Amino acid sequence: MKFQLDDNDYISLEIVRKAKMKHIYLRVTPDGVVVSTNRRTRLTDIEAFVFSKSAWLRKHLKVQEQRKEKQLLITGNKVYFQGKAFVLECIEKENIKKPTLEFIENKFIIDMPKETSQEALQLLFNNFYKSKAIELINPMVEEWSSKMNLHPKNIGFRKARRRWGSCSSQNALSFNYYLMKLPLSVIEYVVVHELAHIKEKNHSKDFWAVVEEFLPNYKELVKELREFESLI
């Protein structure tokens, strides 16, 4: 729904209702503002709460907008790969029909026709990250499966908004290929995390005991993962 902060300022507001929630919670995402609350909270109370947080919202919406600008695929902006930020150079050329991507001497270089869309450039990077993820993560899963004696039914790769990996009830693993933006040690943690779900399906003490058995420093890796989530 659209919510009016003031006479000239409207925001996109998503309301998520969960039965056990006692209060109203607010967060800013790349797609807008999300309010989480229980099923009994009146819409007027939600609107009053959001309005009371107007100053906080404007601040964090501005941060989100600045983040989006930094993530534009334009010359001079940086692109993350395996935990490091590399400069992007986009070169317009007249005699080519579609953009191409190369990673040369610690720089991403895109040759492209004029007026190439951001969507087309993003597709280039999606394909790059997916191919690198398959190349790196498949043998990593195989190695850790042997160490942990936990073997997935199959492995898939996809782009996800909020999840780095998942394990289905049938022990099929799925990995977000944007993992390739993260350091290798963090990617390894996600692999071990999802393999541990083959044995323990929830995040119980037993689950974390499995993770800790093979990665005693997993808490440090989780912290590093959260820090990178604020960057990429």
N, C-alpha and C positions, 0 to 999 in steps of 0.2 A: 504494500500500500504506500501511497505518497503521504508524507507528513510535512506540515508547514512549520518550520522553526521560527520564521518571522515573515514580514510582508513580501520579501523577495527571495527567500531561501527555502527550497523544498528538498527533502531527502527521501531516498527509497528505504522503507522500513519493513522488515520481515519479522513476523511474530511467530515464535516457536513455543508451543504449550506442552508442558510435561507434567504429569500428574503429581509427582512427589516434590516439585519445587515449592519452596516456602516464600521466596522473594522474587523481585524483578531484577534481571541481569541484562546488561547492555554491552555490546561489543561492536567494533567497526571492522568490516571485512572489505576486500577489494570490490565486492558487489554491492555494498551498502551497509546499512545498520541492522543488526539483529537483536531483537528483544526476546529473552527467554523468561517464561513465567509459568505459573500453573493454569489449570483450565478454568479456575473460578475468577481470575482477575478481570475486572471490567475494562473495556476498551478505554473508557474515560480516565481510569487510573493509570493505564499504560501511557496514554498521551500526556498526562500531567507529569509522570515520571520522566519521560523523554524530554519534555520541555524544560524540566528542572536541571537537566544535564546539557543544556544548549551550549554553554561555553566549552565544556569537556568535549562535546561532539565536534564542534568547529575545529578545535585543536587537532583532534585525531583524524578527522576527515582531511585536513590540510596535510598532515603527515602522510596519509594514504595517497593523496594526489601527487605529492613530491616523489613518493616511492614509484608510482606508475610512470612518471616522467623519466626517472632513472632507468626504468626497465624497457623504455622504448629502444627498438633496434635501430639506432642511428649512430653515425660516426662519432667517436669520442666516448660513448657510453661503454660501460664494462659488462662483460658476460662471465658468469661463474662456470668453472669446469674443474671438477675434482678438488674443490676447496679453495681455488685461486681465482682471482678476478683478472680477466684479460680484456684488453682494449679491442673494440670493434671498429673496423673500417669498412664503410660501404662505398663502392665505386660504381657510378653510373656509366654504362656503356651502351652505345647505339646499336651495335650489331649482334646483340644477343636477345633471345626470346624469353628466357626464364632465368631467375637468379640461381647462383651456385655459391656454395660455402666451402671455404678451406680454412684449416687451422695451421698457420705457418709462422714459425719463429715467435712463439708466444703471442700471437695475434690472430683474431678471427677476421677473415677478409671475405666480404660478399661482393661478387660481381653481379650487377643487376641492371635490367632495363630501367629507363626513367619511369617515375611514378609507380614503382613497385609498392604494393600495400604492406602494411605491418603484418597482416594475416599471412601473406605469402612468405615473408621473412621468418615469422614464427614457425611456420610449417617446416622450413629448412632446419631450424634448430631442434624442433621436435624429432625430426628424422635422425639428426645427428646424435641427440641424446639417447634415442631408443637404440640405435645401432651400437653405440658405445656401451650402453647398459647390458645388452645381450652379450656382447663380447666380454665384459668384465664380470657380471653378476652370475651368469650360468656356471662358470668354473668355480666361483667363490661359494655358491650354494653346494656344489658337488663336494668341495673340500670340507666345508663345515658339516655337511650331512654325514660324511664319513666319521668326523671327529665326535659328533653328538649322537651318532647312530639314530638319526631321525631323518626320514626320507620322504620328500614331497611326492604327491601324485603327478604333478606337472608344475611348470613355471610359466607365468605370463607377464607381459609388460604393458603398461598403459599410463596415460597421464591422469593424475588425480588432483583434485583441488586441495584436499586437506590430509590425505593419508599417504604415508610413505610405503606401506606394504600391508598385505592382508593374508590370512590363512583361512581357507574355507573349512566347513565341517568335513569335507572329503579330503582335506590335507593338500589342496591345490594352493600354491603360493602365487601372489600377484605383487609386482613391484612397480612403483611409480618411477618412470624412467628419468624424471627430474632428480632422482638420487645422484645422477652424474654431476650435479652442481656441488655436491657435498664432498668433504674429505674422504679418502679411502677408509680410514678407521671408522668413520661414522656410517658409511655404507655397510661395512662389515658388521657393525652393531645391528643395523636393521635386518640384515640377513639372519643373524643369530636370533634376534627377537622373533622373527616370523617362524623360523624352524622350531623354536621353543614352543610355539603355539600348536605344533603337531602333538606334543605331549600334554600341554596344559592349555585349554581353550580360552581361559580368561586371564585376567591380570592378578591372580591370587599370589600369596606368598610362595606357593610351590612353583608358580611360573617364574617369578623373579629369582628364585633359587636356581632354577635351570640356567637362566641367563648368566647369573653371577658365577656359576660353576665354570663356565667357558670364557666369560669376560668379566673378571673381577673388578675392572675399572668401568663397568657399564654406566654408573651414575655420572662419571665425568663425560662420557660420550653422549649421554642424554642431554646434559647441559650444553655441550658443544653443538648438538643438533638444534636445540632451541635457539641458540645464538645465531646460527646460520639461517634459521627460518625468518628471523627479523631482517636479514640482509637480502635474501634472494626473492 
